Amino acid sequence: MRKVIESTLVSVDGVIGEPHQWTGEHFGDEAAARALEQLTRSDAMLMGRRTYEMFSTIWSEPVDDYAAAIYTMSKYVFSSTLDHADWNNTTLIRGDVASAVRDLKHQAGQDIVLYGHGPVGQADLEANLLDELKLWIHPVVVGSGTLWFRDGKTSDLELVATETTATGVVIVTYRPAGP
């Protein structure tokens, strides 16, 4: 069965929104190489409408290895408001997130990656569909913005790994501890 891996950039004060504005020099070559390594083990990506709109603009063309990996992989966008999703290899899903992700996990293939922790990540976490949660904690206090923490079901996590990049980003990998 395929694994669903959430990979989220977060500030020390828990902000995940607009990471391109605060990751700065902390997301250096080492972090980029680790992110690309994760993409090479994945052949599908989950996202909500806002992430789709941002990613399809930023990585609309495969200009480097990272962009090429995202561009070519299968992308599944969960939205009830998006009219169409015409970015390369993108499927629009209007139904229940948990049901669709459960079906995707049972299909043949590599890992499925999810960037950020919006409604899609929250639905996967609450339905026990996340196999790994990677928090890339950046050494910066943002002060305001969209927080990683959301109201919802309690989820116990088990620490699997901790890595630190030369720029001070701590990558903490958890696995859900529950059933």
trRosetta pair geometry for C-beta under 8 A, 3 or more apart (Angstrom, degrees):
i j d omega theta_ij theta_ji phi_ij phi_ji
1 105 5.5 26 -179 157 100 91
1 106 6.2 -32 -126 -100 94 50
2 44 7.8 25 178 37 156 125
2 104 7.0 -69 65 136 140 74
2 105 5.0 -144 63 -146 89 52
2 106 7.7 -97 20 -28 93 14
2 107 6.8 -7 -7 66 132 67
2 108 8.0 124 -48 -170 108 15
2 109 5.5 3 -84 75 134 86
2 110 6.8 70 -129 112 105 19
2 111 6.2 153 -170 -115 88 29
2 112 5.6 71 145 -16 127 99
3 105 7.7 51 -92 -136 14 98
3 111 4.9 -27 67 -120 90 89
3 112 7.0 -164 94 30 43 74
3 131 3.9 -94 -154 59 93 157
3 132 6.5 36 165 1 125 101
4 46 7.2 9 -145 0 111 139
4 101 6.4 24 -83 -175 152 118
4 105 6.3 -63 -35 -88 103 108
4 111 7.5 152 -95 -170 20 78
4 112 4.8 -26 -106 74 68 107
4 113 8.0 163 -159 -89 54 17
4 114 6.4 25 -179 -10 95 117
4 124 6.1 -124 132 -166 150 139
4 129 5.6 22 36 144 151 85
4 130 5.5 -97 97 -116 106 44
4 131 5.4 128 49 6 60 91
4 132 7.8 -172 96 34 48 67
5 38 7.0 -136 109 -163 145 116
5 42 7.3 -115 44 -83 118 122
5 111 5.4 7 2 178 118 128
5 112 7.1 156 21 79 70 51
5 113 5.4 -28 71 -109 93 64
5 114 7.0 177 88 24 43 77
5 130 7.6 93 -111 -160 23 80
5 131 6.3 -49 -71 66 65 93
5 132 4.4 -2 -120 63 85 107
5 133 7.9 -171 -159 -76 56 26
5 134 6.6 26 176 -4 99 109
6 113 7.9 128 -102 -166 25 56
6 114 4.6 -34 -104 75 70 106
6 115 7.7 152 -159 -92 62 16
6 116 7.9 -94 -164 67 97 26
6 117 6.4 62 -180 -85 138 86
6 121 5.3 87 -122 -132 139 111
6 124 7.1 160 -56 85 120 138
6 125 7.7 -21 -17 -63 155 98
6 130 5.5 -29 -8 -132 112 124
6 132 7.1 -163 34 98 63 60
6 133 5.0 -1 62 -120 108 67
6 134 6.7 -172 95 31 57 68
7 35 7.3 140 154 -126 149 84
7 38 6.2 85 -68 149 157 167
7 113 6.1 -18 9 -162 115 103
7 114 7.1 150 21 75 66 51
7 115 5.7 -31 74 -103 85 64
7 134 4.5 -3 -112 66 71 116
7 136 7.0 39 -180 -22 81 111
8 16 5.8 -32 -179 -127 112 127
8 115 6.9 136 -91 -168 56 49
8 116 5.5 102 -116 -110 92 23
8 117 5.0 -5 -97 -25 153 98
8 121 7.4 54 -67 -125 129 164
8 133 7.6 -15 13 -171 111 81
8 134 7.0 157 23 87 63 63
8 135 5.7 -21 70 -113 94 61
8 136 6.7 -166 93 21 41 83
8 148 6.5 111 142 -117 146 118
9 16 6.6 129 81 -141 64 73
9 19 4.2 66 94 -127 137 154
9 23 6.0 -36 -174 -83 143 125
9 27 7.3 -19 -123 -81 135 130
9 116 7.8 -26 31 -84 77 68
9 136 4.8 -34 -105 71 58 114
9 138 6.5 27 -173 -27 90 118
10 14 6.3 -21 -173 -139 113 32
10 15 6.8 148 -158 71 63 40
10 16 5.3 -33 -99 -83 76 82
10 135 5.3 -26 22 -164 130 97
10 136 6.6 139 21 67 71 56
10 137 5.6 -29 78 -101 94 60
10 138 7.0 -180 85 13 38 84
10 148 5.2 -8 -115 -47 128 139
11 14 6.7 -37 70 34 78 21
11 15 4.3 10 29 48 119 93
11 16 7.9 -147 7 -65 77 38
11 22 6.1 -24 -77 125 124 142
11 137 7.6 59 179 -157 12 63
11 138 5.4 -45 -107 64 54 99
11 140 5.2 -73 -137 84 103 81
11 141 6.3 119 161 -121 122 25
11 142 4.4 -180 -6 -17 173 106
12 137 6.4 74 -87 -178 58 101
12 138 7.1 -104 -31 82 72 55
12 139 6.5 40 -46 -133 119 36
12 140 6.5 173 4 66 98 31
12 141 5.5 -53 62 -78 110 69
13 141 4.9 70 -21 -141 121 78
13 142 6.0 -137 55 35 115 77
13 143 6.9 75 61 -59 161 28
14 147 4.8 19 130 -149 109 93
14 148 5.1 -120 -169 28 79 96
14 149 5.7 -15 -171 -7 138 102
15 22 7.2 38 97 50 130 160
15 142 4.0 -65 37 47 156 144
15 143 7.8 -7 -40 40 147 34
15 144 7.3 67 -98 104 135 18
15 145 4.1 63 -149 70 121 118
15 146 6.7 99 -155 68 72 48
15 147 6.1 -60 -97 -97 47 54
15 148 7.5 168 -142 -20 2 81
16 19 6.8 -32 -173 -57 49 104
16 116 6.0 127 161 -141 126 80
16 117 6.0 -133 -95 38 177 91
16 145 7.6 -166 50 126 39 113
16 146 5.7 -63 65 101 79 95
16 147 6.9 75 11 -178 89 17
16 148 4.7 102 -33 -71 121 78
17 145 4.1 -156 60 172 112 104
17 146 3.0 105 -45 29 122 101
17 147 7.9 -28 -8 -29 102 28
18 21 4.5 1 149 16 108 120
18 22 7.0 81 109 0 87 98
18 145 6.0 -114 34 -140 106 133
18 146 7.6 125 1 21 79 102
19 22 6.3 -84 -148 53 43 85
19 23 5.0 39 168 -35 88 113
19 27 8.0 77 155 -40 111 147
19 138 7.9 141 -148 -11 101 148
20 23 6.7 -35 -109 23 23 108
22 138 7.0 138 125 98 94 150
22 140 5.5 -176 170 110 103 146
22 142 5.0 -28 -116 -101 167 106
23 26 5.5 -120 -179 64 63 99
23 27 4.1 14 157 -12 125 121
23 138 5.6 -125 -122 -102 67 157
23 140 7.8 -162 -108 23 28 143
24 27 7.3 130 69 19 34 83
24 140 7.3 113 24 -64 118 154
25 28 6.4 21 174 -70 62 95
25 167 6.4 -155 131 -146 76 133
26 31 7.5 47 136 -17 63 155
26 138 4.8 105 114 -148 155 102
26 139 6.2 -179 -116 38 138 82
26 140 6.7 -130 -19 -23 152 115
26 165 7.9 115 179 77 70 128
26 167 4.7 162 -143 138 49 123
26 168 6.2 -68 -133 65 102 93
26 169 5.4 121 166 -57 100 100
27 31 4.7 -104 -150 84 60 146
27 32 6.8 91 160 -54 84 81
27 136 7.9 55 -101 150 98 138
27 138 7.3 -43 -50 -102 86 123
27 167 7.5 -126 -40 83 14 153
27 169 6.8 71 -87 -61 56 150
28 31 5.7 101 51 17 53 98
28 32 7.0 -100 121 -3 32 98
28 165 6.9 170 47 154 101 135
28 166 7.0 -59 61 69 144 98
28 167 4.7 144 -2 -35 121 142
29 32 5.5 -58 -145 39 31 114
29 33 6.2 33 156 -22 66 105
30 33 5.8 -54 -150 33 29 111
30 34 6.6 26 152 -16 63 105
30 165 4.6 155 99 -149 129 110
30 166 5.7 121 -4 18 155 99
30 167 7.0 177 44 1 117 99
31 34 5.7 -55 -149 37 34 111
31 35 6.3 35 152 -20 66 106
31 136 7.0 92 -150 -157 120 134
31 165 5.2 -35 -60 -82 87 165
31 167 7.0 -63 -22 41 117 125
31 169 5.5 36 -86 50 130 156
32 35 5.7 -54 -147 36 31 112
32 36 6.4 32 153 -18 64 105
32 66 6.8 -72 -171 -67 96 144
33 36 5.7 -53 -147 37 31 111
33 37 6.4 39 150 -25 63 103
34 37 5.5 -48 -149 30 34 117
34 38 6.8 36 151 -19 62 99
34 163 7.8 173 -123 103 154 150
34 165 7.6 -118 -4 -83 141 116
34 171 7.0 -113 145 -59 157 163
35 38 5.8 -50 -156 31 35 111
35 39 6.7 34 147 -18 64 104
35 66 7.0 31 105 -126 108 120
36 39 5.4 -53 -150 36 38 114
36 40 6.5 40 152 -23 67 101
36 65 6.0 40 -143 114 135 113
36 66 5.2 -92 -92 -89 100 85
36 69 6.6 150 -145 -1 74 155
37 40 5.8 -52 -151 30 32 111
37 41 7.1 22 152 -10 62 105
38 41 6.0 -66 -158 40 35 105
38 42 6.4 21 150 -12 69 117
38 111 7.8 -80 -175 86 75 145
38 113 6.3 103 145 -103 108 137
38 134 7.8 -110 -104 25 151 165
39 42 5.5 -70 -144 44 36 108
39 66 6.8 124 21 -139 161 63
39 69 4.0 78 146 141 132 147
39 70 6.7 -65 -138 -58 137 70
39 73 7.4 -130 -167 -29 91 145
39 113 6.8 -58 -100 -7 59 162
40 69 6.6 -79 -69 -123 59 137
41 110 5.9 -170 165 179 48 123
41 111 5.2 32 128 19 90 124
42 45 6.9 73 146 -68 133 75
42 73 6.5 20 119 -131 88 155
42 110 5.5 -180 -132 115 20 114
42 111 4.4 -65 -95 82 75 90
42 112 6.4 113 -148 -109 102 14
42 113 4.3 -15 -125 -21 166 108
43 73 5.3 -170 -168 -136 40 99
43 74 6.4 40 142 19 76 96
43 109 5.0 -123 63 -173 128 109
43 110 4.2 108 -5 39 100 107
43 111 7.6 123 12 56 66 48
43 112 7.9 -49 60 -86 59 58
44 73 5.9 -164 -85 168 25 107
44 74 4.4 -22 -109 73 84 100
44 75 7.2 170 -160 -82 62 29
44 76 6.6 23 -180 -8 108 105
44 104 6.7 -155 128 -175 161 126
44 109 6.4 48 -14 141 116 150
44 110 7.5 164 7 69 80 79
44 111 7.9 -147 45 111 80 42
44 112 4.5 -28 82 -116 105 85
44 113 7.4 164 89 23 51 66
45 70 6.8 17 -28 -140 157 79
45 73 5.7 91 -12 106 99 127
45 74 7.3 175 23 92 66 52
45 75 4.9 -16 65 -113 99 75
45 76 7.1 -178 88 25 49 70
45 112 7.1 169 -89 -168 22 69
45 113 5.2 -26 -108 70 77 86
45 114 7.0 142 -163 -87 64 42
45 115 7.4 -4 -159 -3 113 95
46 76 5.3 -23 -109 69 63 102
46 78 7.2 16 -171 -13 91 109
46 101 6.6 15 -102 -103 149 108
46 104 7.8 156 -74 76 111 166
46 112 6.1 53 -23 161 102 111
46 113 7.5 -164 21 93 75 38
46 114 4.4 -22 63 -94 104 98
46 120 5.6 -173 146 161 110 139
46 124 7.5 101 107 -55 162 143
47 51 3.9 -125 -163 91 113 125
47 52 5.0 146 111 -57 125 77
47 55 6.7 -88 -125 15 170 143
47 75 6.7 -15 20 -170 114 100
47 76 7.3 148 27 81 65 54
47 77 5.6 -26 78 -107 87 69
47 78 7.4 -174 94 20 37 78
47 114 7.1 170 -72 -140 56 72
47 115 7.0 -2 -95 47 102 86
47 116 7.8 59 -127 48 85 114
47 120 6.5 -177 -158 24 16 163
48 51 5.4 91 53 17 69 102
48 52 6.9 -124 103 -8 33 95
48 77 7.1 79 -163 -160 13 71
48 78 5.6 -44 -106 67 61 89
48 79 6.5 112 -170 -72 62 85
48 118 4.9 -90 15 93 143 138
48 119 5.6 91 -90 52 147 96
48 120 4.7 -159 -51 -21 92 113
49 52 5.6 -58 -147 36 29 114
49 53 6.3 27 159 -20 66 105
49 77 6.6 84 -86 180 49 109
49 78 7.6 -92 -35 87 71 52
49 79 3.9 92 -67 -102 104 128
49 81 6.2 -4 -87 62 165 98
49 82 4.9 -172 -117 -48 108 114
50 53 5.9 -53 -148 34 30 109
50 54 6.5 24 155 -12 64 107
50 118 6.7 165 50 -103 119 165
51 54 5.8 -60 -148 41 32 107
51 55 5.8 22 160 -12 70 114
51 115 6.5 156 -151 78 137 97
51 116 5.8 -165 -90 40 129 142
51 118 6.7 -154 -31 9 113 140
51 120 7.9 -76 18 22 137 134
52 55 6.1 -60 -134 44 24 103
52 56 5.7 20 169 -18 65 115
52 75 7.4 129 -115 156 95 128
52 77 4.4 35 -78 -119 146 128
52 79 7.2 -82 21 -34 145 134
52 82 7.0 0 78 -96 148 157
52 85 6.3 -60 -174 -125 144 116
52 87 7.3 -164 -169 14 90 140
52 90 7.3 101 -143 -149 116 139
53 56 6.3 -53 -134 37 20 107
53 57 6.7 17 160 -14 55 111
54 57 6.1 -70 -161 37 27 107
54 58 6.1 14 157 -11 69 114
55 58 5.7 -58 -135 43 33 105
55 59 5.6 -22 -178 32 72 108
55 70 6.8 -124 -175 171 117 140
55 87 7.8 67 105 -157 90 172
55 115 7.8 124 -75 55 133 138
56 59 7.2 -62 -113 64 19 72
56 60 6.0 56 167 -89 55 79
56 85 7.8 -147 -75 -156 151 81
56 87 4.0 -116 -124 -72 112 140
56 90 7.5 -8 -93 -61 121 157
57 60 6.1 -12 -144 -44 21 110
59 62 7.7 35 -177 -88 87 48
59 66 7.9 -104 -113 120 127 83
59 67 4.5 -169 -140 -138 96 86
59 70 4.9 10 146 87 160 135
59 71 5.9 -140 153 -62 103 85
60 71 7.9 58 155 -107 15 108
60 87 7.0 -111 -123 -124 67 101
61 67 6.9 23 97 153 47 135
61 71 7.0 16 -174 -103 17 147
62 67 5.0 165 -135 114 45 93
62 68 3.6 69 -158 -94 119 70
62 71 4.3 -112 -68 33 95 155
62 72 7.0 30 -81 -35 139 92
63 67 5.0 29 39 55 71 156
63 68 7.9 -153 39 -46 28 81
64 67 5.2 88 48 17 69 103
64 68 6.8 -129 97 -9 31 94
65 68 5.6 -57 -143 37 28 114
65 69 6.4 32 157 -24 64 103
66 69 5.9 -52 -153 29 29 111
66 70 6.8 18 154 -8 62 105
67 70 6.0 -59 -150 42 33 106
67 71 5.8 37 153 -25 68 112
68 71 5.5 -53 -137 38 29 115
68 72 6.1 15 168 -10 65 111
69 72 6.6 -66 -145 40 21 98
69 73 6.4 18 163 -23 61 113
70 73 6.3 -59 -143 29 27 108
70 75 7.8 46 -179 -73 74 121
71 88 5.4 35 -178 64 76 139
71 89 7.8 107 157 27 45 115
72 88 7.1 -37 -94 130 34 131
72 89 6.6 65 -177 -1 30 151
73 89 6.5 -179 103 108 28 147
74 89 5.1 -112 -105 164 45 112
74 90 8.0 146 -168 -92 51 31
74 91 7.1 4 -174 0 96 109
75 85 7.8 -136 103 159 110 133
75 87 6.7 -18 59 94 149 116
75 89 5.9 104 12 106 84 84
75 90 4.4 -27 75 -105 109 76
75 91 7.1 170 88 23 55 65
76 90 7.7 170 -80 -156 22 61
76 91 5.3 -17 -110 67 68 98
76 93 5.7 18 -176 -10 96 125
76 100 7.1 178 173 146 140 126
76 104 6.8 -88 -26 -86 164 151
77 82 6.5 -31 134 51 130 163
77 85 4.9 166 35 -99 144 156
77 90 6.0 22 -11 -174 114 108
77 91 7.1 178 24 85 75 45
77 92 5.3 -30 71 -110 103 60
77 93 6.7 166 79 22 45 76
78 93 5.2 -32 -98 76 65 101
78 94 7.9 144 -153 -97 58 20
78 97 5.2 26 -134 -98 160 94
78 100 7.2 169 -94 60 109 148
78 119 7.7 -130 98 98 125 105
78 120 5.3 142 40 -95 134 111
79 82 3.8 52 105 6 149 108
79 85 7.9 136 33 -57 129 119
79 92 6.6 -58 48 -154 99 96
79 93 7.8 105 24 67 57 55
79 94 7.1 -44 83 -100 48 64
80 94 5.7 92 -103 -150 63 85
82 85 6.1 40 143 -59 137 91
82 92 6.1 -142 94 -134 119 125
84 92 6.8 -118 -148 -32 34 152
85 90 4.3 -113 139 128 112 126
85 91 7.1 39 77 119 134 6
85 92 4.3 157 8 -62 120 100
86 90 7.1 33 79 56 2 123
87 90 4.5 66 68 -20 84 141
93 97 7.8 113 111 -102 127 54
93 100 5.0 79 -173 -137 151 166
95 99 6.3 -64 132 70 117 122
95 100 5.8 136 79 -49 103 114
96 99 4.1 62 86 16 114 113
96 100 6.5 166 85 -12 59 88
97 100 6.1 -68 -150 41 26 105
97 101 6.0 18 161 -14 67 113
97 119 7.6 -169 -48 135 158 88
97 120 5.7 -168 -140 -130 139 66
97 123 4.0 64 82 114 142 154
97 124 6.8 -94 143 -53 117 72
97 127 7.7 -175 100 -1 92 146
98 101 6.0 -59 -141 40 27 106
98 102 6.1 33 157 -24 64 107
98 123 5.7 -128 -51 162 84 101
98 124 7.1 167 -98 -95 69 45
98 126 7.9 -79 -79 83 126 86
98 127 3.8 168 -122 -94 123 166
98 129 6.3 -173 -136 -30 75 140
99 102 5.7 -53 -148 33 27 114
99 103 6.7 27 153 -17 61 105
100 103 5.7 -55 -154 35 33 112
100 104 6.4 32 150 -19 66 106
101 104 5.4 -51 -145 37 36 113
101 105 6.3 43 153 -26 66 102
101 112 7.7 176 -149 110 88 157
101 123 7.8 148 1 111 140 106
101 124 5.8 -90 136 -103 176 99
101 127 7.5 127 65 82 127 141
101 129 5.0 71 116 172 130 156
102 105 5.8 -51 -151 29 29 114
102 106 6.9 21 153 -13 60 107
102 127 7.5 -97 -55 147 105 134
102 129 6.4 -103 -72 -108 70 124
103 106 6.0 -65 -157 37 32 107
103 107 7.0 39 148 -31 65 100
104 107 5.7 -47 -155 18 39 115
104 112 6.1 74 135 -83 124 158
105 112 7.1 -96 -87 9 67 138
105 129 6.8 -142 -43 -157 144 98
109 112 7.7 64 105 -60 123 87
114 120 6.4 -150 -150 115 128 115
114 121 5.7 157 139 -87 135 88
114 124 6.8 -177 -15 17 171 162
114 130 7.9 -88 39 -109 136 98
116 121 6.5 -143 111 -25 57 139
117 121 3.9 -111 -135 94 57 154
117 122 6.6 92 174 -51 82 74
117 125 7.8 27 -147 -27 107 136
117 148 5.3 57 57 -146 138 78
117 150 7.4 -153 137 -10 107 122
118 121 5.9 102 43 19 43 100
118 122 7.0 -83 126 -4 30 100
119 122 5.6 -56 -141 39 32 113
119 123 6.2 34 159 -21 66 105
120 123 5.9 -53 -148 35 28 110
120 124 6.5 26 153 -16 62 107
121 124 5.7 -57 -148 38 31 110
121 125 6.2 32 155 -21 66 107
121 130 7.5 43 -158 -76 72 130
122 125 5.7 -53 -145 36 30 112
122 126 6.2 23 159 -13 65 109
122 150 5.4 -52 -101 75 133 153
122 152 5.6 -161 -166 -70 110 162
123 126 6.1 -59 -144 42 27 106
123 127 6.1 13 160 -6 64 115
124 127 6.0 -67 -141 47 26 101
124 129 4.3 -95 -157 72 77 110
124 130 5.0 95 134 -50 107 86
125 128 7.8 27 176 -73 30 29
125 129 7.6 -78 -51 47 19 75
125 130 5.3 0 -91 -2 61 131
125 133 7.5 45 -102 -83 108 131
125 152 7.4 78 90 123 117 148
125 153 7.7 179 117 66 90 101
125 155 5.5 -73 171 -56 103 164
125 176 7.6 166 -148 -85 68 122
126 152 5.6 -104 -75 176 122 121
126 153 4.5 112 -128 31 95 125
126 155 7.3 -111 -89 -61 47 119
128 176 6.0 170 -139 139 75 166
128 178 6.4 -100 -109 91 119 109
128 179 6.7 -15 -142 95 160 61
130 133 5.6 40 155 -62 139 91
130 176 6.0 120 80 -35 89 117
131 175 6.8 -22 168 -134 52 88
131 176 7.6 -85 -125 15 24 100
132 160 7.1 -61 -128 27 100 155
132 173 5.9 -17 -168 -166 110 98
132 174 7.1 144 -160 77 58 46
132 175 5.9 -36 -101 -92 63 71
133 157 6.6 -67 45 -128 132 134
133 173 7.3 150 78 -156 48 49
133 174 4.5 -18 61 62 100 99
133 175 7.6 175 17 -83 80 23
133 176 7.6 88 -13 -50 113 72
134 171 6.0 -6 -170 -171 101 95
134 172 7.2 157 -153 79 50 45
134 173 5.0 -15 -100 -101 78 78
134 174 7.9 -175 -75 23 34 67
135 148 7.6 39 -124 -140 117 164
135 171 7.4 164 82 -152 46 46
135 172 4.9 -11 58 58 96 97
135 174 7.5 27 -3 0 101 107
136 169 5.6 -1 -178 180 87 119
136 170 7.8 158 -159 79 40 42
136 171 5.3 -11 -105 -102 69 79
137 169 6.7 155 75 -162 48 62
137 170 4.6 -16 59 62 107 93
137 171 7.6 -171 19 -79 73 28
137 172 6.4 30 -9 0 115 109
138 168 7.7 73 -159 103 50 91
138 169 5.5 -21 -100 -109 60 89
139 167 7.9 -156 24 138 116 71
139 168 4.1 -29 -8 133 140 129
139 169 7.1 -119 -9 -77 85 45
139 170 8.0 90 -56 -7 87 91
142 145 5.4 -36 130 14 138 129
147 150 7.5 166 95 -62 91 62
155 176 6.2 -66 -175 -126 107 98
155 178 6.9 -107 -149 5 65 127
156 176 7.2 89 80 -166 60 62
156 177 4.1 -65 116 55 101 120
156 178 5.5 115 48 -42 98 91
157 174 3.9 3 178 -179 125 136
157 175 6.9 142 -161 68 73 33
157 176 6.2 -58 -106 -107 64 38
157 177 5.8 163 -137 -16 7 98
158 174 6.4 137 65 -161 40 75
158 175 4.9 -26 61 63 98 88
158 176 7.5 24 13 112 88 13
158 177 4.3 120 -38 -83 95 94
159 162 7.0 -8 -173 -42 115 100
159 172 7.1 -59 -132 -170 94 96
159 173 7.6 97 -163 81 56 57
159 174 6.0 -45 -97 -103 42 75
160 173 4.5 -63 68 109 106 100
160 174 6.2 157 4 -119 94 18
160 175 5.1 82 -50 -17 123 101
161 171 7.7 -5 111 110 98 92
161 172 7.7 173 91 -153 56 37
161 173 4.3 18 51 43 90 120
162 170 6.6 -12 -166 -174 93 98
162 171 7.2 156 -155 82 42 57
162 172 5.4 -2 -108 -108 81 70
162 173 7.4 -148 -68 22 40 75
163 170 7.3 159 82 -158 45 51
163 171 4.5 -8 60 56 96 105
163 173 8.0 37 3 -12 96 105
164 168 7.0 -21 -171 -139 100 28
164 169 7.1 160 -154 81 54 45
164 170 5.1 -20 -100 -102 81 70
164 171 7.5 -168 -79 17 30 73
165 168 6.9 -37 74 33 80 22
165 169 4.4 15 30 51 118 93
165 170 8.0 -136 13 -68 74 29
165 171 7.3 72 -29 -18 94 104
